[in-house]
Amino acid sequence: MSTVLVVTPVVIAQWPIIAAAITAAIASMGFTAIESVVTGEAHTTTSEKEIIEVEESEILAASAGTSEKIVVERDGIRATFSRDARGALRVCMEGRGLSKRQLRELGEELIGRVTQQYVYHRIVSELNEKNMTIVDQEVTSDRVVRLRVRNW
């Protein structure tokens, strides 16, 4: 007997879990983390900026304040992941020579990868807790993840 599950993600976690998903996702897209960023520092004087909120997300307030950030960069494009005042995850994209639309598309791709990493690790953790075994896993060319699981 087999079952097919389609997972619609709702991201609710503490900051360290979100940070781990961000770290895994950015590496796959060629971004690198920036160690220190001065608060309020402008990326460049002529850069475009686009802020994208992650729908259906909440970073639990007990674990982090709104001051926690992860800043990553690739080819002059900077993405800052943070928690807004309501607790939602958001990313601020900045880059010179790109339109707001291009920044939004790149930001949405980043968010998609972060969400996928979060959901993948959450599912694997839940399966382990329930003593289920992943028999096979596959990532297709369009980045769909398929897991085959055995319940003993």
PEFENZI-V15881 format. One line per field, one symbol per residue. phi: phi as a letter, one per 40 degrees, with the letter a starting at -180 (. if undefined). burial: 1 if it has 9 or more other C-alpha atoms within 8 Angstrom, else 0. A space follows every 50 residues. Layout:
BEGIN
phi = ???
burial = ???
END
This chain:
BEGIN
phi = .bbbbbcbcbcbacddccccccdcccccbgcbcccbbcdgcccacbccba bbcccfbaccccbaccccabbbaafgbbbbcabccchccabbcbacgbcc cccccccccdcccccccdcdccccccccccfcbccaaabcccgcbbbbbb bc
burial = 00000000001111101110111111100011110000000000001111 11010111110001010001111100111111110011111111110001 00110011011011101110000000110001110010100000001010 00
END
